[in-house]
Amino acid sequence: MNMNGGCQISTPILEMSSITKTYPGVVALKDVTFQVQKGEIHALLGANGAGKSTLVKVLCGVTTPDSGEIIFNGEKVEITHPSDAIQLGISYVPQELSLVPDMTVSQNILLGQEPIYNKPVYLINEKKLDQLASEMLTMVNLEVDIHKKIKDLPVSDQQMITIATALYHKSKVIILDEPTSSLSSQEISKLFEIMRKIRQEGQTIIFITHHLEEVFEVADRITILRDAVFQGCYQADQITRDKIVSIITGKNNQLIQRNISAKDIGHEVLRLKNVNTGKISKDISLTVHSGEVVGLFGQVGAGRTDILRVIFGADKLISGDVYLHGEISQIKSPIDAINQGIGFITEDRKNQGLILSMDLLDNINIGVYEKSMRFGLIQTKSLRKIAEHYRDVLRIKNTNLKIWTKFLSGGNQQKVILAKWLNHHSKILLMDEPTKGIDVGAKQEFYNLIQDLSKRGVAILLATSELSEVLGLSHRIIVLRQGKIVGEVNPIDVSEETIMSMTL
């Protein structure tokens, strides 16, 4: 069989055929076909939102497709639950590792399949447990105390332990989702050695990554998705980096109309000098001016969120300096940041941006109730007047201010968060994936709001992984890769291919 891109396929160990998955208002996968062979490392590529995660969720039984079929080892199979995938021999190693922190290494590796003594004792055979765990660790060349708790080990060791767990389950297909995002170059080399060893033993690896140099170093074949659609399968040694970038980016038909200009930019309000976050981001230096939108662009794991959290006081600044209005910042906590006129629209709005069991009235006014107090008592009439004002200004589509925010659409939830910070009179807004999970119409409204805020002198640091968003909204773009700034570009002069290539 010959797939798009001239990728020759023998009998695959896994074939996902014509997979379609839709959510309300969103097509997550559209008639996608994905095939992998036994004993290969197969890279699955695509920009954020391309459909990679949904495809993996279907394969692992986390979600059920609307249509399509899965053939495994030559037989049609039904995968409706994660246990179905595990029984077939399909294991998933997520980017956010799912080990049990307070259990030991050996307990994690054999969790759910512990060896037990014969009846009638039914007790775990600890000696056998340790022996089997040690054998699995040998397979991934990891020397670690098997009695140590997971929480006491570095992320790189945890990554290997997760792979060892997959090997213990005798997995035929192992999915590695961004496995190098928290590893050093030496640790990455070690991981690649293990991946090659697994391949030599006839097992298959599906490798999800944003780093193209890693793809060319270790992958045999490449499948690319874009906008929920299969774009082709290619031999890794028969396609160039530039061609991959071109396929991943494609053409964007939903361009944001730029209506921001340099004349809106005022004085410097925020400066970072050689900032180290202690997590991913290192030696970060940048500036933001009043009325300016500065885009932070990079792939998953580039360190965008780290930077915003340090500025907001949510994480400790390890080294370097943050300046506000020309003076070194004394921000030690989010309360300090809020008092300094900084607001933060977090990526996880449900857990970090809203109190879902509170209504619009309180979510908009939270933290500034004193504005509506008289004689030490909160005046409900005043709260309502403020909430109605922001509801009308931001066009929040709900007349009932007493409805819990968990019942609002994603776009309206995001507007409620913005209303809260406007109510705080924030002059610096940190935005982390502000349009994530909201529909196209709501996105356009939010884009208009960002542009209006810029014209009113609000300084915005916008972290996003959407090319059209960062190009259409930013005055300047800071490009990040693996925790470091790799360049600053003018969105008017740079192409999609160029900026995407800088991140890979």
Beta strands, then each sheet from edge to edge (+ up, - down):
strand 1: 2-3
strand 2: 7-8
strand 3: 14-23
strand 4: 26-36
strand 5: 41-45
strand 6: 67-72
strand 7: 75-77
strand 8: 90-93
strand 9: 173-177
strand 10: 204-208
strand 11: 221-226
strand 12: 229-235
strand 13: 268-276
strand 14: 284-289
strand 15: 293-297
strand 16: 319-324
strand 17: 327-328
strand 18: 342-345
strand 19: 373-374
strand 20: 377-378
strand 21: 428-432
strand 22: 459-464
strand 23: 476-481
strand 24: 484-489
sheet 1: 1+ 2-
sheet 2: 4+ 3- 6+ 7-
sheet 3: 8+ 9+ 10+ 5+ 11+ 12-
sheet 4: 14+ 13- 16+ 17-
sheet 5: 18+ 21+ 22+ 15+ 23+ 24-
sheet 6: 19+ 20-
end
